[in-house]
């Protein structure tokens, strides 16, 4: 999954390779140039579940699918 396509702040859904799904506000995307490793990261704030309201970083190599929600 190429996370650099998700640059705007909006409500979205992240589906991980292991099947876990997080829906919430996508607030940031950093490229591999911004990090000390070779992956881009998407940051989402989940709207429900045990991580509700926290910033969750999603590394590109663990993300299967991302989409913006209405």
Secondary structure, DSSP 4 states (H G I P E B T S, - for coil): --GGG--S-EEEEEEETTS-EEEEEEEEEE-GGGSSSS--EEEEEESSSTTTTSEEEEEGGGEEEEEE--
